[in-house]
Amino acid sequence: MSSASRSLNCHASGSHFKAGLAARAGAVILVHRPNIAGTAPERGAEVDLIAAKGWPKAGTAVVRFEPEYHRMVDLPNG
């Protein structure tokens, strides 16, 4: 089997993804929930969106997750 037709199953933070998919993608955004394990209660419903590939610079945006509306919204500055 060629490496192009083979992909590895990876496990990260309880979710599965195909490692080859990130290599072939034009853009990759990682979603990190710091309080998922209950270790950062001050971060509550916050989510970090991490631009990992496809942008001139890597960066992180912190947003609030509103599960009742199935959306993420900007946090107020300051």
HELIX and SHEET records of a PDB file:
HELIX    1   1 ALA A   19  ARG A   24  1                                   6    
HELIX    2   2 PRO A   41  ARG A   43  5                                   3    
SHEET    1   A 2 ASN A   9  ALA A  12  0                                        
SHEET    2   A 2 SER A  15  LYS A  18 -1                                        
SHEET    1   B 4 VAL A  28  HIS A  32  0                                        
SHEET    2   B 4 GLU A  46  LYS A  53 -1                                        
SHEET    3   B 4 GLY A  59  GLU A  66 -1                                        
SHEET    4   B 4 ARG A  71  ASP A  74 -1                                        
END                                                                             
